[in-house]
């Protein structure tokens, strides 16, 4: 056999062990260090390309909202450029229009154009409230928590605010919002007789209150000591603060104040919304992740802070965690680590049986190097560690191993022919370089179309090709430039493990020569029969989905952690009727829970 020296970059890297080791060290150490810097989240963070227009119209039916609000807004939005679709919803007392922004359009410009279009509508009913135009943004929830107990609505609301403030004292918790709680209001009730007595209207009183409950800047006065800023602080937030507002000031100095003609109280907005948990009044608190916070850090901070915060609240209140998304993140991370460990163990076992243990060890090391290198480059693409990117790592695990295995097996083949370790590594890697490169390219081409999926769904799945392509490229570098150098400088082993492996390998070679070889020659000899059998198998495989026995759906249906029942009442139904239906549903749900497992089945209703 010829012993001529190979040339080229692969041969150079094979002979010079320092450069491959430095490259491997950069990939591994850099990847490990970058794991502490990459942002961690449950789902990929992306912008929602939509603008929402909301117009409250108190007391109006859905038909009235559609005719007087929705149609007017849609007519003005026809001239806005960069709009892909307009979706409208008319509900009792409110109308909502969602403008989907065209892919590639400037989100901020479309938002401004929508604002201007809505401001041009002059046909809204007089009792319609100001339109709210908002550019949709996505928050990153971590925990859904319920605070519940036998307490009136006012006391529960105050307790929920105290709990929220206590949680926000933790530096790892930045945003907590109340959900399912009615907004607090100042109620001013004026009998019609009192209005007539003083010659007033509701509008006049409302104007005085509006002008008397604001903080106003009065400009500045320059003096020799410096500039003095003037400001009138008249903002009022409690009922008693409104009592002294003068409504009428007579010429003789007599003053009629609001408390003289009205009953002032603190209460809640008129809303047909009520939440209960296990038969008790409840308010939900949503805990979000902000900035560089991770789901696990936010969850740990909440569970550490919550007991002390609950101890400071009135007795009788309880806290229930409805959903902790950090658990999903932990499960996917554990699955990735578990699959990685199993994959490396299987690679070691299989290659140690068929080739050599040292070769198997370096191939397995190459897989870890490829993943570490991917983590090193991942932040440059703006990709985070999330459930989708971890799924991409699991997906890539079974593919990147092929490059190292094929390269290692080809090098082992040259060594079996009697070639020296260095030359065998250089020639084996060079011979397999083109097939490995084309294999990498075909895999990249297979995953790249995921980058072109439009909309929010496409923004989620675009993470997969980014992670997979990086893993493929690093795997290609490791298989052709790092692995051959390691295999070229291993030492011969003659221990018991080596003899066992050689015995297994010899037995497998006898199987190949005695069983597989004759079968392959027969298949080639009877090639037309072989082709016919393959066509028959292909037809059977294709006929299964074509016959309708195999269903096709966009997303698989998975079991949920919640069971939900919804009852729809006629428009205008009173709150008492809704509560009666709710009580019937709750009773039925409690009966089902009691009959099928009790506390082992459900945490609450």
GUVEXTOR-175679 format. One record per residue (C-alpha): residue number from 0; residue in three letters; z, x, y. Coordinates in steps of 0.02 Angstrom, whole numbers. Example, Ala and Ser with C-alpha at 12.3 -4.5 7.8 and 13.67 -1.06 7.14 Angstrom:
2
<0 'ALA' <390 615 -225>>
<1 'SER' <357 684 -53>>
END
This chain:
605
<0 'UNK' <0 0 0>>
<1 'UNK' <-42 61 176>>
<2 'UNK' <104 120 280>>
<3 'UNK' <17 125 447>>
<4 'UNK' <129 87 594>>
<5 'UNK' <110 -82 678>>
<6 'UNK' <85 -90 866>>
<7 'UNK' <110 -220 999>>
<8 'UNK' <261 -304 1080>>
<9 'UNK' <328 -374 916>>
<10 'UNK' <324 -202 833>>
<11 'UNK' <402 -121 986>>
<12 'UNK' <546 -245 988>>
<13 'UNK' <567 -221 800>>
<14 'UNK' <587 -33 813>>
<15 'UNK' <696 -33 968>>
<16 'UNK' <853 -127 921>>
<17 'UNK' <938 -114 1091>>
<18 'UNK' <818 -228 1185>>
<19 'UNK' <827 -373 1059>>
<20 'UNK' <1016 -360 1052>>
<21 'UNK' <1028 -364 1242>>
<22 'UNK' <913 -515 1248>>
<23 'UNK' <1016 -604 1115>>
<24 'UNK' <1177 -561 1206>>
<25 'UNK' <1108 -634 1369>>
<26 'UNK' <1057 -795 1282>>
<27 'UNK' <1220 -818 1186>>
<28 'UNK' <1345 -766 1318>>
<29 'UNK' <1247 -849 1458>>
<30 'UNK' <1236 -1010 1358>>
<31 'UNK' <1421 -1011 1320>>
<32 'UNK' <1466 -979 1503>>
<33 'UNK' <1346 -1114 1560>>
<34 'UNK' <1433 -1245 1452>>
<35 'UNK' <1576 -1239 1577>>
<36 'UNK' <1456 -1267 1723>>
<37 'UNK' <1339 -1403 1658>>
<38 'UNK' <1384 -1576 1719>>
<39 'UNK' <1443 -1691 1580>>
<40 'UNK' <1413 -1879 1580>>
<41 'UNK' <1389 -2024 1460>>
<42 'UNK' <1210 -2068 1511>>
<43 'UNK' <1083 -1972 1616>>
<44 'UNK' <1104 -1997 1803>>
<45 'UNK' <947 -2065 1885>>
<46 'UNK' <902 -2166 2038>>
<47 'UNK' <862 -2351 2018>>
<48 'UNK' <698 -2375 2112>>
<49 'UNK' <733 -2549 2179>>
<50 'UNK' <791 -2635 2338>>
<51 'UNK' <899 -2791 2328>>
<52 'UNK' <901 -2925 2464>>
<53 'UNK' <1046 -3049 2455>>
<54 'UNK' <1063 -3200 2570>>
<55 'UNK' <1219 -3311 2550>>
<56 'UNK' <1192 -3495 2590>>
<57 'UNK' <1359 -3583 2562>>
<58 'UNK' <1351 -3755 2483>>
<59 'UNK' <1164 -3753 2449>>
<60 'UNK' <1087 -3800 2282>>
<61 'UNK' <968 -3679 2193>>
<62 'UNK' <819 -3785 2248>>
<63 'UNK' <872 -3776 2430>>
<64 'UNK' <901 -3588 2416>>
<65 'UNK' <727 -3563 2343>>
<66 'UNK' <639 -3666 2476>>
<67 'UNK' <731 -3603 2630>>
<68 'UNK' <773 -3423 2582>>
<69 'UNK' <676 -3354 2433>>
<70 'UNK' <502 -3412 2482>>
<71 'UNK' <524 -3352 2662>>
<72 'UNK' <576 -3178 2606>>
<73 'UNK' <436 -3164 2477>>
<74 'UNK' <307 -3210 2609>>
<75 'UNK' <364 -3068 2724>>
<76 'UNK' <373 -2942 2581>>
<77 'UNK' <188 -2964 2537>>
<78 'UNK' <140 -2840 2673>>
<79 'UNK' <260 -2702 2618>>
<80 'UNK' <173 -2553 2537>>
<81 'UNK' <242 -2463 2385>>
<82 'UNK' <303 -2621 2299>>
<83 'UNK' <268 -2639 2113>>
<84 'UNK' <351 -2806 2078>>
<85 'UNK' <457 -2937 2165>>
<86 'UNK' <588 -3031 2063>>
<87 'UNK' <684 -3176 2139>>
<88 'UNK' <835 -3277 2084>>
<89 'UNK' <900 -3436 2166>>
<90 'UNK' <1077 -3486 2121>>
<91 'UNK' <1202 -3604 2195>>
<92 'UNK' <1249 -3541 2370>>
<93 'UNK' <1154 -3377 2358>>
<94 'UNK' <977 -3311 2343>>
<95 'UNK' <930 -3137 2283>>
<96 'UNK' <764 -3044 2288>>
<97 'UNK' <741 -2879 2195>>
<98 'UNK' <596 -2767 2251>>
<99 'UNK' <542 -2641 2119>>
<100 'UNK' <473 -2484 2201>>
<101 'UNK' <309 -2413 2139>>
<102 'UNK' <320 -2249 2045>>
<103 'UNK' <291 -2104 2164>>
<104 'UNK' <324 -2205 2322>>
<105 'UNK' <452 -2147 2450>>
<106 'UNK' <611 -2246 2410>>
<107 'UNK' <685 -2229 2585>>
<108 'UNK' <526 -2283 2671>>
<109 'UNK' <507 -2437 2561>>
<110 'UNK' <690 -2478 2594>>
<111 'UNK' <662 -2469 2782>>
<112 'UNK' <504 -2574 2769>>
<113 'UNK' <598 -2707 2669>>
<114 'UNK' <737 -2709 2800>>
<115 'UNK' <610 -2736 2939>>
<116 'UNK' <521 -2871 2840>>
<117 'UNK' <682 -2968 2809>>
<118 'UNK' <733 -2952 2991>>
<119 'UNK' <568 -3037 3040>>
<120 'UNK' <616 -3197 2948>>
<121 'UNK' <667 -3325 3080>>
<122 'UNK' <668 -3482 2972>>
<123 'UNK' <832 -3457 2881>>
<124 'UNK' <949 -3609 2894>>
<125 'UNK' <1080 -3602 3030>>
<126 'UNK' <1221 -3595 2903>>
<127 'UNK' <1144 -3449 2809>>
<128 'UNK' <1245 -3289 2819>>
<129 'UNK' <1171 -3121 2868>>
<130 'UNK' <1050 -3047 2740>>
<131 'UNK' <1115 -2896 2645>>
<132 'UNK' <979 -2768 2607>>
<133 'UNK' <1033 -2626 2492>>
<134 'UNK' <946 -2483 2405>>
<135 'UNK' <1006 -2494 2226>>
<136 'UNK' <1118 -2354 2169>>
<137 'UNK' <1193 -2320 1999>>
<138 'UNK' <1377 -2286 1974>>
<139 'UNK' <1444 -2194 1823>>
<140 'UNK' <1583 -2299 1744>>
<141 'UNK' <1705 -2221 1622>>
<142 'UNK' <1841 -2350 1593>>
<143 'UNK' <1854 -2540 1601>>
<144 'UNK' <2037 -2589 1614>>
<145 'UNK' <2123 -2759 1624>>
<146 'UNK' <2287 -2790 1716>>
<147 'UNK' <2359 -2957 1660>>
<148 'UNK' <2521 -3054 1656>>
<149 'UNK' <2612 -3215 1702>>
<150 'UNK' <2601 -3197 1890>>
<151 'UNK' <2522 -3292 2033>>
<152 'UNK' <2355 -3236 2101>>
<153 'UNK' <2428 -3158 2258>>
<154 'UNK' <2557 -3054 2165>>
<155 'UNK' <2431 -2998 2034>>
<156 'UNK' <2310 -2944 2170>>
<157 'UNK' <2444 -2841 2256>>
<158 'UNK' <2496 -2763 2090>>
<159 'UNK' <2315 -2718 2052>>
<160 'UNK' <2297 -2634 2221>>
<161 'UNK' <2457 -2536 2193>>
<162 'UNK' <2394 -2480 2023>>
<163 'UNK' <2228 -2429 2099>>
<164 'UNK' <2314 -2328 2235>>
<165 'UNK' <2427 -2243 2105>>
<166 'UNK' <2277 -2194 1999>>
<167 'UNK' <2185 -2124 2149>>
<168 'UNK' <2328 -2003 2180>>
<169 'UNK' <2267 -1904 2030>>
<170 'UNK' <2140 -1772 2086>>
<171 'UNK' <2033 -1807 1932>>
<172 'UNK' <2012 -1991 1977>>
<173 'UNK' <1909 -2022 2133>>
<174 'UNK' <1843 -2200 2124>>
<175 'UNK' <1928 -2359 2059>>
<176 'UNK' <1865 -2533 2101>>
<177 'UNK' <1937 -2706 2071>>
<178 'UNK' <1827 -2831 1980>>
<179 'UNK' <1854 -3017 1951>>
<180 'UNK' <1972 -3031 2100>>
<181 'UNK' <1934 -3151 2241>>
<182 'UNK' <1921 -3075 2414>>
<183 'UNK' <2071 -3107 2529>>
<184 'UNK' <2041 -3212 2684>>
<185 'UNK' <2135 -3278 2835>>
<186 'UNK' <2124 -3469 2832>>
<187 'UNK' <2127 -3559 2999>>
<188 'UNK' <2138 -3749 2984>>
<189 'UNK' <2119 -3852 3144>>
<190 'UNK' <2132 -4042 3141>>
<191 'UNK' <1988 -4128 3227>>
<192 'UNK' <2110 -4223 3338>>
<193 'UNK' <2177 -4060 3410>>
<194 'UNK' <2001 -4001 3448>>
<195 'UNK' <1963 -4164 3542>>
<196 'UNK' <2128 -4154 3633>>
<197 'UNK' <2080 -3986 3709>>
<198 'UNK' <1893 -4015 3720>>
<199 'UNK' <1851 -3879 3595>>
<200 'UNK' <1728 -3857 3453>>
<201 'UNK' <1743 -3757 3294>>
<202 'UNK' <1607 -3640 3356>>
<203 'UNK' <1701 -3601 3516>>
<204 'UNK' <1861 -3560 3422>>
<205 'UNK' <1764 -3451 3299>>
<206 'UNK' <1684 -3355 3443>>
<207 'UNK' <1854 -3320 3523>>
<208 'UNK' <1926 -3261 3357>>
<209 'UNK' <1776 -3151 3323>>
<210 'UNK' <1788 -3068 3493>>
<211 'UNK' <1977 -3048 3484>>
<212 'UNK' <1989 -2963 3316>>
<213 'UNK' <1888 -2806 3345>>
<214 'UNK' <1921 -2626 3388>>
<215 'UNK' <1812 -2582 3537>>
<216 'UNK' <1773 -2418 3620>>
<217 'UNK' <1785 -2415 3809>>
<218 'UNK' <1700 -2251 3843>>
<219 'UNK' <1787 -2102 3923>>
<220 'UNK' <1865 -2050 4088>>
<221 'UNK' <1850 -1871 4146>>
<222 'UNK' <2007 -1802 4228>>
<223 'UNK' <2067 -1632 4282>>
<224 'UNK' <2165 -1621 4120>>
<225 'UNK' <2013 -1662 4016>>
<226 'UNK' <1920 -1814 3954>>
<227 'UNK' <2019 -1970 3905>>
<228 'UNK' <1939 -2086 3778>>
<229 'UNK' <1975 -2271 3800>>
<230 'UNK' <1986 -2389 3652>>
<231 'UNK' <2050 -2567 3633>>
<232 'UNK' <2133 -2591 3465>>
<233 'UNK' <2130 -2778 3429>>
<234 'UNK' <2090 -2777 3243>>
<235 'UNK' <2199 -2904 3151>>
<236 'UNK' <2226 -2909 2963>>
<237 'UNK' <2374 -3027 2937>>
<238 'UNK' <2394 -3212 2974>>
<239 'UNK' <2538 -3192 3097>>
<240 'UNK' <2433 -3071 3200>>
<241 'UNK' <2307 -3210 3237>>
<242 'UNK' <2440 -3335 3293>>
<243 'UNK' <2456 -3265 3470>>
<244 'UNK' <2269 -3259 3512>>
<245 'UNK' <2242 -3361 3672>>
<246 'UNK' <2109 -3496 3648>>
<247 'UNK' <2119 -3580 3819>>
<248 'UNK' <2190 -3509 3980>>
<249 'UNK' <2214 -3639 4117>>
<250 'UNK' <2199 -3610 4304>>
<251 'UNK' <2385 -3636 4321>>
<252 'UNK' <2417 -3496 4196>>
<253 'UNK' <2454 -3610 4048>>
<254 'UNK' <2395 -3534 3884>>
<255 'UNK' <2348 -3626 3725>>
<256 'UNK' <2363 -3506 3580>>
<257 'UNK' <2288 -3522 3408>>
<258 'UNK' <2458 -3562 3330>>
<259 'UNK' <2473 -3712 3448>>
<260 'UNK' <2322 -3801 3376>>
<261 'UNK' <2297 -3728 3202>>
<262 'UNK' <2384 -3690 3038>>
<263 'UNK' <2358 -3507 2993>>
<264 'UNK' <2383 -3442 2817>>
<265 'UNK' <2331 -3302 2703>>
<266 'UNK' <2231 -3344 2548>>
<267 'UNK' <2075 -3308 2448>>
<268 'UNK' <1893 -3349 2467>>
<269 'UNK' <1830 -3512 2393>>
<270 'UNK' <1753 -3449 2231>>
<271 'UNK' <1724 -3529 2062>>
<272 'UNK' <1782 -3372 1973>>
<273 'UNK' <1938 -3346 1868>>
<274 'UNK' <1981 -3217 1735>>
<275 'UNK' <2111 -3227 1597>>
<276 'UNK' <2160 -3115 1452>>
<277 'UNK' <2263 -3180 1308>>
<278 'UNK' <2295 -3337 1408>>
<279 'UNK' <2362 -3244 1561>>
<280 'UNK' <2285 -3216 1732>>
<281 'UNK' <2192 -3049 1737>>
<282 'UNK' <2106 -2930 1857>>
<283 'UNK' <1988 -2792 1798>>
<284 'UNK' <1990 -2614 1864>>
<285 'UNK' <1834 -2506 1843>>
<286 'UNK' <1863 -2318 1843>>
<287 'UNK' <1709 -2215 1888>>
<288 'UNK' <1661 -2033 1873>>
<289 'UNK' <1608 -1946 2034>>
<290 'UNK' <1522 -1780 2065>>
<291 'UNK' <1562 -1645 1937>>
<292 'UNK' <1696 -1745 1848>>
<293 'UNK' <1672 -1769 1661>>
<294 'UNK' <1703 -1929 1563>>
<295 'UNK' <1836 -1842 1459>>
<296 'UNK' <1931 -1774 1611>>
<297 'UNK' <1931 -1944 1697>>
<298 'UNK' <1990 -2032 1539>>
<299 'UNK' <2128 -1904 1507>>
<300 'UNK' <2186 -1916 1688>>
<301 'UNK' <2194 -2106 1677>>
<302 'UNK' <2294 -2108 1515>>
<303 'UNK' <2413 -1978 1587>>
<304 'UNK' <2439 -2071 1753>>
<305 'UNK' <2439 -2253 1692>>
<306 'UNK' <2614 -2262 1609>>
<307 'UNK' <2704 -2203 1766>>
<308 'UNK' <2599 -2317 1876>>
<309 'UNK' <2637 -2468 1766>>
<310 'UNK' <2823 -2430 1768>>
<311 'UNK' <2822 -2450 1957>>
<312 'UNK' <2743 -2625 1949>>
<313 'UNK' <2839 -2789 1930>>
<314 'UNK' <2896 -2829 1752>>
<315 'UNK' <2787 -2941 1643>>
<316 'UNK' <2623 -2853 1681>>
<317 'UNK' <2523 -2769 1544>>
<318 'UNK' <2373 -2652 1540>>
<319 'UNK' <2230 -2661 1415>>
<320 'UNK' <2085 -2538 1402>>
<321 'UNK' <1931 -2641 1365>>
<322 'UNK' <1807 -2498 1355>>
<323 'UNK' <1824 -2309 1363>>
<324 'UNK' <1652 -2230 1373>>
<325 'UNK' <1724 -2057 1351>>
<326 'UNK' <1755 -2104 1168>>
<327 'UNK' <1568 -2129 1145>>
<328 'UNK' <1537 -1960 1226>>
<329 'UNK' <1666 -1877 1112>>
<330 'UNK' <1590 -1958 958>>
<331 'UNK' <1414 -1897 1001>>
<332 'UNK' <1480 -1723 1041>>
<333 'UNK' <1575 -1715 876>>
<334 'UNK' <1419 -1776 786>>
<335 'UNK' <1317 -1636 866>>
<336 'UNK' <1444 -1504 817>>
<337 'UNK' <1461 -1576 642>>
<338 'UNK' <1273 -1583 614>>
<339 'UNK' <1255 -1408 683>>
<340 'UNK' <1387 -1341 565>>
<341 'UNK' <1311 -1432 416>>
<342 'UNK' <1137 -1371 463>>
<343 'UNK' <1192 -1190 476>>
<344 'UNK' <1288 -1204 312>>
<345 'UNK' <1136 -1276 221>>
<346 'UNK' <1024 -1141 293>>
<347 'UNK' <1144 -1007 234>>
<348 'UNK' <1159 -1085 61>>
<349 'UNK' <973 -1116 30>>
<350 'UNK' <911 -951 99>>
<351 'UNK' <1050 -855 12>>
<352 'UNK' <993 -932 -153>>
<353 'UNK' <807 -906 -131>>
<354 'UNK' <801 -748 -24>>
<355 'UNK' <954 -643 26>>
<356 'UNK' <1123 -678 102>>
<357 'UNK' <1099 -556 248>>
<358 'UNK' <930 -631 288>>
<359 'UNK' <1006 -805 281>>
<360 'UNK' <1145 -750 398>>
<361 'UNK' <1026 -684 529>>
<362 'UNK' <915 -839 518>>
<363 'UNK' <1068 -950 545>>
<364 'UNK' <1119 -839 691>>
<365 'UNK' <946 -866 763>>
<366 'UNK' <972 -1054 765>>
<367 'UNK' <1134 -1035 863>>
<368 'UNK' <1047 -913 981>>
<369 'UNK' <907 -1039 1014>>
<370 'UNK' <1031 -1175 1058>>
<371 'UNK' <1135 -1059 1168>>
<372 'UNK' <977 -1005 1260>>
<373 'UNK' <932 -1188 1286>>
<374 'UNK' <1102 -1220 1366>>
<375 'UNK' <1074 -1068 1477>>
<376 'UNK' <911 -1139 1549>>
<377 'UNK' <959 -1322 1548>>
<378 'UNK' <1039 -1328 1723>>
<379 'UNK' <879 -1260 1800>>
<380 'UNK' <791 -1421 1745>>
<381 'UNK' <925 -1534 1819>>
<382 'UNK' <973 -1597 1646>>
<383 'UNK' <1154 -1634 1603>>
<384 'UNK' <1253 -1643 1442>>
<385 'UNK' <1249 -1828 1397>>
<386 'UNK' <1221 -1941 1248>>
<387 'UNK' <1031 -1930 1261>>
<388 'UNK' <1024 -1740 1281>>
<389 'UNK' <1146 -1720 1135>>
<390 'UNK' <1033 -1831 1031>>
<391 'UNK' <889 -1715 1079>>
<392 'UNK' <989 -1565 1017>>
<393 'UNK' <1019 -1655 850>>
<394 'UNK' <834 -1695 841>>
<395 'UNK' <784 -1515 878>>
<396 'UNK' <906 -1444 750>>
<397 'UNK' <795 -1487 603>>
<398 'UNK' <640 -1415 688>>
<399 'UNK' <692 -1251 767>>
<400 'UNK' <758 -1190 600>>
<401 'UNK' <581 -1187 531>>
<402 'UNK' <521 -1044 643>>
<403 'UNK' <659 -926 589>>
<404 'UNK' <644 -975 406>>
<405 'UNK' <456 -948 400>>
<406 'UNK' <469 -780 490>>
<407 'UNK' <614 -722 382>>
<408 'UNK' <527 -775 221>>
<409 'UNK' <367 -683 267>>
<410 'UNK' <464 -524 307>>
<411 'UNK' <556 -540 141>>
<412 'UNK' <389 -556 51>>
<413 'UNK' <329 -389 121>>
<414 'UNK' <492 -307 72>>
<415 'UNK' <470 -372 -105>>
<416 'UNK' <303 -283 -109>>
<417 'UNK' <391 -117 -79>>
<418 'UNK' <361 -95 107>>
<419 'UNK' <497 -16 215>>
<420 'UNK' <615 -126 311>>
<421 'UNK' <548 -86 484>>
<422 'UNK' <365 -99 438>>
<423 'UNK' <396 -256 336>>
<424 'UNK' <482 -338 484>>
<425 'UNK' <347 -288 607>>
<426 'UNK' <201 -341 496>>
<427 'UNK' <285 -498 432>>
<428 'UNK' <324 -558 609>>
<429 'UNK' <151 -511 673>>
<430 'UNK' <61 -603 532>>
<431 'UNK' <159 -761 562>>
<432 'UNK' <154 -755 753>>
<433 'UNK' <-3 -861 774>>
<434 'UNK' <47 -999 651>>
<435 'UNK' <222 -1007 725>>
<436 'UNK' <151 -1015 902>>
<437 'UNK' <32 -1157 858>>
<438 'UNK' <173 -1247 769>>
<439 'UNK' <279 -1236 928>>
<440 'UNK' <133 -1297 1035>>
<441 'UNK' <98 -1447 923>>
<442 'UNK' <281 -1496 927>>
<443 'UNK' <283 -1483 1117>>
<444 'UNK' <127 -1591 1128>>
<445 'UNK' <208 -1719 1013>>
<446 'UNK' <361 -1739 1124>>
<447 'UNK' <280 -1720 1294>>
<448 'UNK' <218 -1902 1309>>
<449 'UNK' <400 -1956 1327>>
<450 'UNK' <391 -1878 1501>>
<451 'UNK' <260 -2005 1554>>
<452 'UNK' <356 -2166 1515>>
<453 'UNK' <373 -2261 1680>>
<454 'UNK' <525 -2348 1752>>
<455 'UNK' <710 -2326 1722>>
<456 'UNK' <686 -2325 1533>>
<457 'UNK' <569 -2176 1551>>
<458 'UNK' <693 -2082 1660>>
<459 'UNK' <821 -2094 1519>>
<460 'UNK' <704 -2036 1381>>
<461 'UNK' <627 -1897 1488>>
<462 'UNK' <782 -1795 1446>>
<463 'UNK' <728 -1778 1263>>
<464 'UNK' <566 -1678 1290>>
<465 'UNK' <653 -1564 1416>>
<466 'UNK' <789 -1514 1292>>
<467 'UNK' <672 -1506 1142>>
<468 'UNK' <539 -1402 1231>>
<469 'UNK' <668 -1276 1292>>
<470 'UNK' <740 -1264 1115>>
<471 'UNK' <565 -1235 1043>>
<472 'UNK' <522 -1099 1168>>
<473 'UNK' <687 -1006 1143>>
<474 'UNK' <668 -1025 955>>
<475 'UNK' <494 -948 966>>
<476 'UNK' <562 -799 1064>>
<477 'UNK' <705 -777 942>>
<478 'UNK' <596 -790 786>>
<479 'UNK' <464 -665 843>>
<480 'UNK' <559 -540 951>>
<481 'UNK' <743 -542 900>>
<482 'UNK' <751 -590 715>>
<483 'UNK' <627 -455 654>>
<484 'UNK' <732 -319 736>>
<485 'UNK' <889 -379 648>>
<486 'UNK' <802 -390 479>>
<487 'UNK' <726 -217 504>>
<488 'UNK' <895 -133 516>>
<489 'UNK' <993 -217 376>>
<490 'UNK' <1056 -110 235>>
<491 'UNK' <1025 -134 51>>
<492 'UNK' <1160 -227 -44>>
<493 'UNK' <1195 -209 -230>>
<494 'UNK' <1353 -310 -250>>
<495 'UNK' <1390 -455 -365>>
<496 'UNK' <1328 -583 -238>>
<497 'UNK' <1162 -492 -228>>
<498 'UNK' <1144 -489 -417>>
<499 'UNK' <1181 -676 -428>>
<500 'UNK' <1051 -712 -296>>
<501 'UNK' <922 -604 -382>>
<502 'UNK' <955 -696 -546>>
<503 'UNK' <930 -865 -464>>
<504 'UNK' <773 -804 -376>>
<505 'UNK' <702 -738 -540>>
<506 'UNK' <734 -906 -624>>
<507 'UNK' <649 -999 -483>>
<508 'UNK' <499 -882 -493>>
<509 'UNK' <484 -921 -679>>
<510 'UNK' <485 -1106 -637>>
<511 'UNK' <346 -1079 -511>>
<512 'UNK' <239 -980 -634>>
<513 'UNK' <274 -1088 -786>>
<514 'UNK' <280 -1265 -715>>
<515 'UNK' <220 -1279 -537>>
<516 'UNK' <74 -1157 -557>>
<517 'UNK' <-7 -1248 -706>>
<518 'UNK' <21 -1417 -621>>
<519 'UNK' <-63 -1355 -462>>
<520 'UNK' <-211 -1286 -558>>
<521 'UNK' <-231 -1451 -649>>
<522 'UNK' <-227 -1546 -483>>
<523 'UNK' <-363 -1433 -414>>
<524 'UNK' <-467 -1450 -572>>
<525 'UNK' <-457 -1639 -566>>
<526 'UNK' <-475 -1643 -378>>
<527 'UNK' <-559 -1813 -367>>
<528 'UNK' <-419 -1893 -465>>
<529 'UNK' <-293 -1805 -354>>
<530 'UNK' <-379 -1869 -196>>
<531 'UNK' <-387 -2045 -269>>
<532 'UNK' <-200 -2042 -305>>
<533 'UNK' <-161 -1984 -129>>
<534 'UNK' <-271 -2120 -55>>
<535 'UNK' <-183 -2250 -162>>
<536 'UNK' <-12 -2189 -104>>
<537 'UNK' <-71 -2190 77>>
<538 'UNK' <-139 -2368 58>>
<539 'UNK' <28 -2425 -15>>
<540 'UNK' <124 -2346 129>>
<541 'UNK' <9 -2422 262>>
<542 'UNK' <8 -2594 180>>
<543 'UNK' <197 -2612 192>>
<544 'UNK' <207 -2628 383>>
<545 'UNK' <35 -2710 393>>
<546 'UNK' <91 -2850 277>>
<547 'UNK' <230 -2903 395>>
<548 'UNK' <370 -2856 277>>
<549 'UNK' <425 -2720 398>>
<550 'UNK' <475 -2782 571>>
<551 'UNK' <438 -2696 736>>
<552 'UNK' <562 -2701 881>>
<553 'UNK' <584 -2598 1039>>
<554 'UNK' <767 -2556 1010>>
<555 'UNK' <870 -2576 851>>
<556 'UNK' <1008 -2706 851>>
<557 'UNK' <1178 -2626 830>>
<558 'UNK' <1346 -2706 812>>
<559 'UNK' <1440 -2729 975>>
<560 'UNK' <1625 -2705 1004>>
<561 'UNK' <1631 -2873 1094>>
<562 'UNK' <1591 -3052 1046>>
<563 'UNK' <1537 -3162 1190>>
<564 'UNK' <1515 -3350 1206>>
<565 'UNK' <1431 -3428 1358>>
<566 'UNK' <1434 -3611 1409>>
<567 'UNK' <1319 -3670 1550>>
<568 'UNK' <1376 -3820 1653>>
<569 'UNK' <1267 -3925 1769>>
<570 'UNK' <1246 -3865 1947>>
<571 'UNK' <1388 -3927 2055>>
<572 'UNK' <1512 -3951 1913>>
<573 'UNK' <1692 -3936 1976>>
<574 'UNK' <1801 -3788 1935>>
<575 'UNK' <1917 -3899 1834>>
<576 'UNK' <1775 -3941 1714>>
<577 'UNK' <1733 -3756 1693>>
<578 'UNK' <1915 -3716 1657>>
<579 'UNK' <1922 -3855 1527>>
<580 'UNK' <1769 -3786 1438>>
<581 'UNK' <1841 -3611 1449>>
<582 'UNK' <2004 -3668 1370>>
<583 'UNK' <1910 -3748 1225>>
<584 'UNK' <1810 -3588 1196>>
<585 'UNK' <1968 -3481 1203>>
<586 'UNK' <2058 -3595 1080>>
<587 'UNK' <1912 -3587 959>>
<588 'UNK' <1902 -3398 975>>
<589 'UNK' <2089 -3378 944>>
<590 'UNK' <2075 -3487 789>>
<591 'UNK' <1932 -3380 721>>
<592 'UNK' <2029 -3220 754>>
<593 'UNK' <2185 -3288 669>>
<594 'UNK' <2086 -3342 516>>
<595 'UNK' <1986 -3182 494>>
<596 'UNK' <2102 -3037 526>>
<597 'UNK' <2215 -3065 675>>
<598 'UNK' <2259 -2909 775>>
<599 'UNK' <2160 -2801 654>>
<600 'UNK' <2002 -2893 709>>
<601 'UNK' <2025 -2916 897>>
<602 'UNK' <2129 -2843 1037>>
<603 'UNK' <2127 -3001 1140>>
<604 'UNK' <2026 -3147 1208>>
END
